[in-house]
């Protein structure tokens, strides 16, 4: 039977990576949308060639890899260029994710995406799990992890979907405001629940 797909998301500093690791340790097949976005522009992949043809060699590093900083400058300066890039990459990322999910041999598989709601990816999954955390904790964790300033973290929070918006799309919510052993037991509880679902529905 084809595994059903759980979308896992949460704002910056919510601990969705820790949650994903716990699910993976239970043998759940996992795909990270951010990783898929990196895979499609690796040297030797058609997307990188098209990007270089379009923007010129300035977007390549001497090693032949994508110069992300140079590309970012180009697309932030010009919304039309950003749209061109999105039109090229989004279908490739979608098919990369689909390929990886198709190889899943667990009863359900997880797609981890920080922008699951904003990108509309939630429409491609059977169920949505949101890792939620109070904003003060989100900011404190991110400042500690990334050595970022509170202002920088607040700016990122503004770009991401508001908590309310994320929670509105959630089928399940895991409030990650305690320690790792508590988190582990919560993930195990959800995992047992998910194993009983057919197609992600009760």
MARBA-3410 file (N, C-alpha, C, O; in Angstrom, 1 decimal):
202
0.8,-1.2,0.0,0.0,0.0,0.0,0.9,1.3,0.0,1.9,1.3,0.7 ~ 0.5,2.2,-0.8,1.3,3.5,-0.9,1.2,4.2,0.4,0.1,4.4,1.0 ~ 2.4,4.7,0.9,2.3,5.4,2.2,1.6,6.8,2.0,1.7,7.4,1.0 ~ 0.9,7.2,3.0,0.3,8.5,3.0,1.3,9.5,3.5,2.3,9.1,4.1 ~ 1.1,10.8,3.2,2.2,11.8,3.4,1.7,12.8,4.5,0.7,13.4,4.4
2.6,12.9,5.4,2.4,13.9,6.5,3.3,15.1,6.2,4.5,15.0,6.0 ~ 2.8,16.3,6.2,3.5,17.5,6.1,3.9,18.0,7.5,3.1,18.2,8.3 ~ 5.2,18.3,7.7,5.7,18.7,9.0,6.2,20.1,8.8,7.1,20.4,8.0 ~ 5.7,21.1,9.6,6.2,22.4,9.5,6.2,23.1,10.9,5.7,22.5,11.8 ~ 6.8,24.3,10.9,6.8,25.1,12.1,7.7,26.3,11.9,8.5,26.3,11.0
7.5,27.3,12.6,8.2,28.5,12.4,9.7,28.3,12.8,10.1,27.3,13.4 ~ 10.5,29.3,12.5,11.9,29.3,12.9,12.1,29.1,14.4,11.4,29.7,15.2 ~ 13.0,28.3,14.8,13.2,28.0,16.2,12.2,27.2,16.9,12.2,27.1,18.2 ~ 11.2,26.6,16.2,10.2,25.8,16.8,10.7,24.4,17.2,10.1,23.7,18.0 ~ 11.8,24.0,16.5,12.3,22.7,16.8,11.8,21.6,15.9,11.8,20.4,16.2
11.4,22.0,14.7,10.9,21.0,13.7,12.0,20.0,13.3,11.6,18.9,13.0 ~ 13.2,20.4,13.3,14.3,19.5,12.9,14.4,18.4,14.0,14.6,17.2,13.7 ~ 14.3,18.8,15.3,14.4,17.8,16.4,13.2,16.9,16.3,13.4,15.7,16.5 ~ 12.1,17.4,15.9,10.9,16.5,15.8,11.1,15.6,14.6,10.8,14.4,14.7 ~ 11.6,16.1,13.5,11.8,15.2,12.3,12.8,14.1,12.7,12.6,13.0,12.3
13.9,14.4,13.5,14.9,13.4,13.9,14.2,12.3,14.7,14.6,11.2,14.5 ~ 13.3,12.7,15.6,12.6,11.7,16.4,11.8,10.8,15.5,11.8,9.5,15.7 ~ 11.1,11.3,14.6,10.3,10.5,13.6,11.2,9.5,12.8,10.9,8.4,12.7 ~ 12.3,10.1,12.4,13.3,9.3,11.6,13.8,8.1,12.4,14.0,7.0,11.9 ~ 14.1,8.4,13.7,14.6,7.3,14.6,13.6,6.2,14.8,14.0,5.1,15.1
12.3,6.5,14.5,11.3,5.5,14.6,11.1,4.7,13.2,10.2,3.9,13.1 ~ 12.0,5.1,12.3,11.9,4.4,11.0,11.0,5.0,10.0,10.6,4.4,8.9 ~ 10.6,6.3,10.2,9.7,6.9,9.2,10.5,7.6,8.1,11.5,8.3,8.4 ~ 10.1,7.3,6.9,10.8,7.9,5.7,10.6,9.4,5.7,9.5,9.9,5.9 ~ 11.6,10.1,5.4,11.6,11.6,5.5,12.2,12.3,4.3,13.3,11.8,3.8
11.6,13.3,3.8,12.2,14.2,2.8,12.1,15.6,3.3,11.1,16.1,3.8 ~ 13.2,16.3,3.1,13.3,17.7,3.5,13.2,18.6,2.3,14.0,18.5,1.4 ~ 12.2,19.4,2.2,12.0,20.3,1.0,13.2,21.2,0.8,13.5,21.5,-0.4 ~ 13.8,21.7,1.9,15.0,22.6,1.7,16.1,21.8,1.0,16.8,22.3,0.2 ~ 16.3,20.5,1.5,17.4,19.7,0.8,17.1,19.5,-0.6,18.0,19.5,-1.5
15.8,19.2,-0.9,15.4,18.9,-2.3,15.7,20.2,-3.2,16.1,20.1,-4.3 ~ 15.5,21.4,-2.6,15.8,22.6,-3.3,17.3,22.7,-3.6,17.7,23.3,-4.6 ~ 18.1,22.2,-2.7,19.6,22.2,-2.9,20.0,21.2,-4.0,20.8,21.4,-4.8 ~ 19.4,20.0,-3.9,19.7,18.9,-4.8,19.5,19.3,-6.3,20.3,19.0,-7.1 ~ 18.4,20.0,-6.5,18.1,20.3,-8.0,19.0,21.3,-8.6,19.1,21.4,-9.9
19.8,22.0,-7.8,20.8,22.9,-8.4,22.2,22.5,-8.3,23.2,23.3,-8.4 ~ 22.4,21.2,-8.0,23.8,20.7,-7.9,24.5,20.6,-9.3,23.8,20.5,-10.3 ~ 25.8,20.7,-9.3,26.5,20.6,-10.6,26.1,19.4,-11.3,26.0,18.3,-10.7 ~ 26.0,19.5,-12.6,25.6,18.3,-13.4,24.1,18.2,-13.6,23.6,17.4,-14.4 ~ 23.3,18.9,-12.8,21.8,18.9,-12.9,21.4,19.9,-13.9,22.0,21.0,-14.0
20.4,19.6,-14.8,20.0,20.6,-15.8,19.6,22.0,-15.3,19.9,23.0,-16.0 ~ 19.1,22.1,-14.1,18.6,23.4,-13.6,19.8,24.4,-13.5,19.7,25.5,-13.8 ~ 21.0,23.8,-13.0,22.1,24.7,-12.8,22.6,25.3,-14.2,23.0,26.5,-14.2 ~ 22.6,24.5,-15.2,22.9,24.9,-16.5,22.0,26.1,-17.0,22.5,27.1,-17.5 ~ 20.7,25.9,-16.8,19.7,26.9,-17.2,19.9,28.2,-16.5,19.7,29.3,-17.0
20.2,28.1,-15.2,20.4,29.3,-14.3,21.6,30.0,-14.8,21.6,31.3,-14.9 ~ 22.7,29.3,-15.1,23.9,30.0,-15.6,23.7,30.6,-17.0,24.2,31.7,-17.2 ~ 22.9,29.9,-17.8,22.7,30.5,-19.2,21.8,31.8,-19.0,22.0,32.7,-19.8 ~ 20.9,31.8,-18.1,20.0,32.9,-17.9,20.7,34.1,-17.2,20.6,35.2,-17.7 ~ 21.4,33.8,-16.2,22.0,34.9,-15.4,23.4,35.2,-15.7,24.0,36.2,-15.3
24.1,34.3,-16.4,25.5,34.4,-16.7,26.4,33.7,-15.7,25.9,33.3,-14.6 ~ 27.7,33.6,-16.0,28.6,32.8,-15.1,28.8,33.5,-13.7,29.4,32.9,-12.8 ~ 28.4,34.7,-13.6,28.5,35.4,-12.2,27.8,34.6,-11.1,28.2,34.7,-10.0 ~ 26.8,33.8,-11.5,26.1,33.0,-10.5,26.8,31.7,-10.2,26.2,30.8,-9.5 ~ 27.9,31.4,-10.8,28.7,30.2,-10.5,29.9,30.5,-9.7,30.6,31.5,-9.9
30.3,29.6,-8.8,31.5,29.7,-8.1,32.6,29.1,-9.0,32.3,28.3,-9.9 ~ 33.9,29.3,-8.7,35.0,28.7,-9.5,34.9,27.2,-9.5,35.4,26.6,-10.5 ~ 34.3,26.6,-8.5,34.2,25.1,-8.4,33.1,24.6,-9.3,32.9,23.4,-9.5 ~ 32.3,25.5,-9.9,31.2,25.1,-10.8,29.9,25.0,-10.0,28.8,24.7,-10.6 ~ 29.9,25.2,-8.7,28.7,25.2,-7.9,27.9,26.5,-8.0,28.5,27.5,-8.4
26.7,26.5,-7.6,25.9,27.7,-7.6,26.4,28.7,-6.5,26.6,28.3,-5.4 ~ 26.6,30.0,-6.9,26.9,31.0,-6.0,25.6,31.6,-5.5,25.0,32.5,-6.1 ~ 25.2,31.1,-4.4,23.8,31.5,-3.9,23.7,33.0,-3.6,22.7,33.6,-3.8 ~ 24.8,33.5,-3.0,24.8,35.0,-2.7,24.6,35.8,-3.9,23.8,36.8,-3.9 ~ 25.3,35.5,-5.0,25.2,36.3,-6.2,23.8,36.1,-6.8,23.2,37.1,-7.3
23.3,34.9,-6.8,21.9,34.7,-7.3,20.9,35.4,-6.5,20.0,36.0,-7.0 ~ 21.1,35.4,-5.2,20.1,36.1,-4.3,20.1,37.6,-4.6,19.0,38.2,-4.7 ~ 21.3,38.2,-4.8,21.3,39.6,-5.2,20.5,39.9,-6.4,19.7,40.8,-6.5 ~ 20.7,39.0,-7.4,20.0,39.2,-8.7,18.5,39.2,-8.5,17.7,40.0,-9.1 ~ 18.0,38.2,-7.8,16.5,38.0,-7.7,15.9,38.9,-6.8,14.7,39.2,-6.9
16.6,39.4,-5.7,16.0,40.3,-4.8,15.9,41.7,-5.5,14.9,42.5,-5.2 ~ 16.8,42.0,-6.4,16.7,43.3,-7.1,15.6,43.3,-8.1,15.2,44.4,-8.5 ~ 15.2,42.2,-8.6,14.2,42.2,-9.7,13.2,41.1,-9.5,13.5,39.9,-9.7 ~ 12.0,41.4,-9.2,10.9,40.5,-8.9,10.6,39.6,-10.2,10.3,38.4,-10.0 ~ 10.8,40.1,-11.4,10.6,39.3,-12.6,11.6,38.2,-12.7,11.3,37.0,-13.1
12.8,38.4,-12.3,13.9,37.4,-12.3,13.6,36.3,-11.2,13.8,35.1,-11.4 ~ 13.0,36.8,-10.1,12.7,35.8,-9.0,11.6,34.9,-9.5,11.6,33.7,-9.3 ~ 10.6,35.5,-10.2,9.5,34.6,-10.8,10.0,33.7,-11.8,9.6,32.5,-11.9 ~ 11.0,34.1,-12.6,11.6,33.2,-13.6,12.2,32.0,-12.9,12.0,30.9,-13.3 ~ 13.0,32.3,-11.9,13.7,31.2,-11.1,12.7,30.3,-10.5,12.9,29.1,-10.5
11.6,30.9,-9.9,10.6,30.0,-9.2,9.9,29.1,-10.2,9.7,27.9,-10.0 ~ 9.6,29.7,-11.4,9.0,28.9,-12.5,9.8,27.7,-12.9,9.4,26.6,-13.2 ~ 11.2,27.9,-12.9,12.1,26.9,-13.3,12.2,25.8,-12.1,12.1,24.6,-12.4 ~ 12.4,26.3,-10.9,12.8,25.4,-9.8,11.6,24.7,-9.2,11.7,23.5,-8.8 ~ 10.5,25.4,-9.0,9.4,24.7,-8.2,8.9,23.4,-8.8,8.7,22.5,-8.0
8.7,23.3,-10.1,8.3,21.9,-10.6,9.4,20.9,-10.4,9.1,19.7,-10.1 ~ 10.7,21.3,-10.5,11.8,20.4,-10.3,11.8,19.9,-8.9,12.1,18.7,-8.6 ~ 11.6,20.9,-7.9,11.7,20.5,-6.5,10.5,19.6,-6.2,10.7,18.6,-5.5 ~ 9.3,19.9,-6.7,8.2,19.0,-6.5,8.4,17.6,-7.0,8.1,16.7,-6.2 ~ 9.0,17.5,-8.2,9.2,16.1,-8.6,10.3,15.4,-7.9,10.3,14.2,-7.7
11.3,16.2,-7.4,12.4,15.6,-6.6,11.8,15.1,-5.3,12.1,13.9,-4.9 ~ 10.9,15.9,-4.7,10.3,15.4,-3.4,9.4,14.2,-3.7,9.5,13.2,-2.9 ~ 8.7,14.2,-4.8,7.8,13.1,-5.1,8.6,11.8,-5.3,8.2,10.7,-4.9 ~ 9.7,11.9,-6.0,10.6,10.8,-6.2,11.0,10.1,-4.9,11.0,8.9,-4.8 ~ 11.5,11.0,-4.0,11.9,10.5,-2.7,10.8,9.9,-1.9,11.0,8.9,-1.2
9.7,10.5,-1.9,8.5,10.0,-1.2,8.1,8.7,-1.8,7.6,7.8,-1.0 ~ 8.2,8.5,-3.1,7.8,7.3,-3.7,8.6,6.1,-3.3,8.2,4.9,-3.4 ~ 9.8,6.4,-2.8,10.7,5.3,-2.3,10.4,4.9,-0.9,11.0,3.9,-0.4 ~ 9.5,5.5,-0.3,9.2,5.3,1.2,8.7,3.8,1.4,7.9,3.4,0.6 ~ 9.2,3.2,2.4,8.7,1.9,2.7,8.0,1.8,4.1,7.8,0.8,4.6
7.8,3.0,4.7,7.1,3.1,6.0,5.6,3.3,5.6,5.3,3.8,4.6 ~ 4.7,3.0,6.6,3.3,3.2,6.3,2.9,4.6,6.0,1.9,4.9,5.2 ~ 3.6,5.6,6.5,3.5,7.0,6.1,4.8,7.6,6.0,5.8,7.1,6.6 ~ 4.9,8.7,5.2,6.2,9.3,5.0,6.0,10.8,5.4,4.9,11.3,5.4 ~ 7.1,11.5,5.7,7.0,12.9,6.1,7.8,13.8,5.1,8.9,13.5,4.7
7.1,14.9,4.8,7.8,16.0,4.0,7.9,17.1,5.0,7.0,17.7,5.5 ~ 9.2,17.4,5.3,9.5,18.6,6.2,9.7,19.8,5.3,10.5,19.8,4.4 ~ 8.9,20.9,5.7,9.1,22.1,4.9,8.8,23.3,5.8,7.7,23.4,6.3 ~ 9.7,24.2,5.9,9.5,25.4,6.8,8.4,26.3,6.1,7.7,27.0,6.8 ~ 8.2,26.2,4.8,7.2,27.0,4.1,6.0,26.2,3.6,5.5,26.5,2.5
5.7,25.2,4.3,4.6,24.3,3.9,3.3,25.0,3.6,2.6,24.8,2.6 ~ 3.0,26.0,4.5,1.7,26.7,4.3,1.9,27.8,3.2,1.1,27.9,2.3 ~ 3.0,28.6,3.4,3.2,29.8,2.5,3.3,29.4,1.0,2.8,30.0,0.2 ~ 4.0,28.2,0.8,4.3,27.8,-0.6,3.1,27.1,-1.2,3.1,26.8,-2.4 ~ 2.1,26.7,-0.4,0.9,26.0,-0.9,1.2,24.5,-0.9,0.4,23.7,-1.4
2.4,24.1,-0.4,2.8,22.6,-0.4,1.8,21.8,0.4,1.7,20.6,0.2 ~ 1.1,22.5,1.4,0.2,21.7,2.2,-0.9,21.0,1.4,-1.5,20.0,1.9 ~ -1.1,21.5,0.2,-2.2,20.9,-0.6,-1.7,19.6,-1.2,-2.6,18.8,-1.6 ~ -0.4,19.3,-1.1,0.1,18.1,-1.7,0.2,16.9,-0.7,0.6,15.8,-1.0 ~ -0.1,17.2,0.6,0.1,16.2,1.6,-1.3,15.8,2.2,-2.3,16.5,1.9
-1.3,14.7,2.9,-2.6,14.1,3.4,-3.0,14.7,4.8,-4.2,14.7,5.1 ~ -2.0,15.1,5.5,-2.2,15.6,6.8,-1.1,16.6,7.2,0.0,16.5,6.7 ~ -1.4,17.5,8.1,-0.4,18.6,8.5,-0.1,18.5,10.0,-1.1,18.6,10.8 ~ 1.1,18.4,10.3,1.6,18.5,11.7,2.4,19.8,11.9,3.4,20.0,11.2 ~ 1.9,20.7,12.8,2.6,21.9,13.0,3.3,21.8,14.4,2.7,21.5,15.4
4.6,22.1,14.4,5.4,22.2,15.6,5.2,23.7,16.1,5.7,24.6,15.4 ~ 4.6,23.8,17.2,4.3,25.2,17.7,5.1,25.5,18.9,5.4,24.6,19.7 ~ 5.4,26.8,19.1,6.2,27.2,20.3,5.8,28.6,20.6,5.7,29.4,19.6 ~ 5.8,29.0,21.8,5.5,30.5,22.1,6.6,31.3,21.5,7.7,31.0,21.4 ~ 6.1,32.5,21.0,7.1,33.4,20.2,8.3,33.8,21.0,9.4,33.8,20.4
8.2,34.0,22.3,9.4,34.4,23.1,10.4,33.3,23.1,11.6,33.6,23.0 ~ 9.9,32.0,23.1,10.9,30.9,23.1,11.5,30.7,21.7,12.7,30.4,21.6 ~ 10.7,31.0,20.7,11.1,30.9,19.3,12.3,31.9,19.1,13.3,31.5,18.5 ~ 12.1,33.1,19.6,13.2,34.1,19.4,14.4,33.8,20.2,15.5,33.8,19.7 ~ 14.2,33.3,21.4,15.4,33.0,22.3,16.2,31.9,21.7,17.4,31.9,21.7
15.5,30.8,21.2,16.2,29.7,20.7,17.0,30.1,19.4,18.1,29.6,19.2 ~ 16.3,30.8,18.5,17.0,31.2,17.3,18.2,32.1,17.5,19.2,32.0,16.8 ~ 18.0,33.1,18.4,19.2,34.0,18.7,20.3,33.1,19.2,21.5,33.4,18.8 ~ 20.1,32.2,20.1,21.1,31.3,20.6,21.7,30.4,19.6,23.0,30.2,19.5 ~ 20.9,29.9,18.7,21.4,28.9,17.7,22.2,29.6,16.6,23.2,29.1,16.2
21.6,30.7,16.1,22.2,31.3,14.9,23.1,32.5,15.2,23.6,33.2,14.3 ~ 23.3,32.8,16.5,24.0,34.1,16.9,23.4,35.3,16.1,24.1,36.2,15.7 ~ 22.1,35.2,16.0,21.4,36.3,15.3,20.9,37.3,16.3,20.8,37.0,17.5 ~ 20.6,38.6,15.8,20.0,39.5,16.8,18.5,39.3,16.8,18.0,38.7,15.9 ~ 17.9,39.8,17.9,16.5,39.7,18.0,15.8,40.3,16.9,14.7,39.8,16.4
16.3,41.5,16.4,15.7,42.2,15.2,15.7,41.3,14.0,14.7,41.2,13.3 ~ 16.8,40.6,13.7,16.9,39.7,12.6,15.9,38.6,12.7,15.2,38.3,11.7 ~ 15.7,38.0,13.8,14.8,36.9,14.0,13.3,37.4,13.8,12.5,36.7,13.2 ~ 13.1,38.6,14.4,11.7,39.1,14.2,11.4,39.4,12.7,10.3,39.2,12.2 ~ 12.4,39.8,12.0,12.2,40.0,10.5,11.9,38.7,9.8,11.1,38.7,8.9
12.6,37.6,10.2,12.3,36.3,9.6,10.8,35.9,10.0,10.1,35.4,9.1 ~ 10.5,36.1,11.2,9.1,35.8,11.7,8.0,36.5,10.8,7.0,35.9,10.5 ~ 8.3,37.7,10.5,7.4,38.5,9.7,7.1,37.9,8.3,6.0,37.9,7.8 ~ 8.2,37.3,7.7,8.1,36.7,6.4,7.4,35.4,6.4,6.6,35.0,5.5 ~ 7.6,34.6,7.5,6.9,33.3,7.6,5.5,33.5,7.9,5.1,34.6,8.4
4.7,32.5,7.6,3.2,32.6,7.9,3.0,32.9,9.4,3.8,32.4,10.3 ~ 2.0,33.7,9.7,1.7,34.0,11.1,1.3,32.7,11.7,0.8,31.7,11.1 ~ 1.6,32.6,13.0,1.3,31.4,13.8,-0.2,31.0,13.6,-0.5,29.8,13.3 ~ -1.1,32.0,13.6,-2.5,31.7,13.5,-2.8,31.0,12.1,-3.6,30.0,12.1 ~ -2.1,31.5,11.1,-2.3,30.9,9.8,-1.8,29.5,9.7,-2.5,28.6,9.1
-0.7,29.2,10.3,-0.1,27.8,10.3,-1.1,26.9,11.1,-1.4,25.8,10.6 ~ -1.5,27.4,12.3,-2.3,26.6,13.1,-3.7,26.3,12.5,-4.3,25.2,12.7 ~ -4.2,27.2,11.6,-5.4,27.1,10.9,-5.4,25.9,10.0,-6.4,25.2,9.8 ~ -4.2,25.6,9.4,-4.1,24.5,8.5,-3.7,23.2,9.2,-3.6,22.1,8.5 ~ -3.5,23.2,10.5,-2.9,22.0,11.2,-4.0,21.0,11.4,-5.1,21.3,11.9
-3.7,19.7,11.2,-4.5,18.6,11.7,-4.1,18.3,13.1,-4.9,17.9,13.9 ~ -2.8,18.4,13.3,-2.2,18.0,14.6,-1.2,19.1,15.0,-0.5,19.7,14.1 ~ -1.1,19.4,16.3,-0.2,20.4,16.8,0.7,19.8,17.9,0.1,19.2,18.8 ~ 2.0,20.0,17.8,2.9,19.5,18.8,3.5,20.8,19.4,4.3,21.5,18.8 ~ 3.2,21.1,20.7,3.7,22.3,21.3,5.1,21.9,22.0,5.1,21.1,22.9
6.1,22.4,21.4,7.5,22.0,21.7,8.1,23.0,22.7,9.1,23.7,22.3 ~ 7.6,23.0,23.9,8.1,24.0,24.9,8.7,23.3,26.1,9.0,24.0,27.1 ~ 9.0,22.0,26.0,9.6,21.3,27.1,10.9,20.6,26.7,11.5,21.0,25.8 ~ 11.3,19.6,27.5,12.6,19.0,27.2,12.5,17.9,26.2,11.5,17.5,25.7 ~ 13.7,17.3,25.8,13.8,16.4,24.7,13.1,15.1,25.1,12.6,14.4,24.2
13.2,14.6,26.3,12.5,13.3,26.6,11.0,13.4,26.5,10.3,12.5,26.1 ~ 10.5,14.6,26.9,9.0,14.9,26.7,8.7,14.9,25.2,7.7,14.3,24.8 ~ 9.6,15.5,24.4,9.4,15.6,23.0,9.3,14.2,22.4,8.5,13.9,21.5 ~ 10.3,13.4,22.8,10.4,12.0,22.3,9.1,11.2,22.6,8.6,10.5,21.7 ~ 8.5,11.4,23.8,7.3,10.6,24.1,6.1,11.2,23.3,5.2,10.4,22.9
6.1,12.5,23.0,5.0,13.1,22.2,5.1,12.5,20.8,4.1,12.2,20.2 ~ 6.3,12.5,20.2,6.5,12.0,18.9,6.1,10.5,18.8,5.4,10.1,17.8 ~ 6.4,9.7,19.8,6.0,8.3,19.9,4.5,8.2,19.9,3.9,7.3,19.2 ~ 3.9,9.0,20.7,2.4,9.0,20.8,1.8,9.3,19.4,0.9,8.6,19.0 ~ 2.3,10.3,18.8,1.8,10.7,17.4,2.0,9.5,16.4,1.2,9.2,15.6
3.2,9.0,16.5,3.6,7.9,15.6,2.6,6.7,15.7,2.2,6.2,14.7 ~ 2.3,6.3,16.9,1.4,5.2,17.1,0.0,5.5,16.5,-0.7,4.7,15.9 ~ -0.4,6.8,16.7,-1.7,7.3,16.2,-1.6,7.2,14.7,-2.6,6.8,14.0 ~ -0.5,7.7,14.1,-0.4,7.8,12.6,-0.4,6.4,12.0,-0.9,6.2,10.9 ~ 0.2,5.4,12.7,0.2,4.0,12.2,-1.2,3.4,12.0,-1.4,2.5,11.2
-2.1,4.0,12.8,-3.5,3.4,12.7,-4.3,4.1,11.6,-5.5,3.7,11.3 ~ -3.8,5.2,11.1,-4.6,6.0,10.1,-4.5,5.4,8.7,-3.4,4.8,8.4 ~ -5.5,5.5,8.0,-5.5,5.1,6.6,-5.6,6.3,5.7,-6.5,7.1,5.8 ~ -4.6,6.6,4.9,-4.5,7.7,4.1,-4.5,9.0,4.9,-4.8,10.1,4.4 ~ -4.0,8.9,6.1,-3.8,10.1,6.9,-5.1,10.6,7.6,-5.1,11.7,8.2
-6.1,9.9,7.4,-7.4,10.3,8.0,-7.9,9.3,9.1,-7.6,8.1,9.0 ~ -8.6,9.9,10.1,-9.1,9.0,11.1,-10.3,8.2,10.6,-10.9,7.4,11.4
END
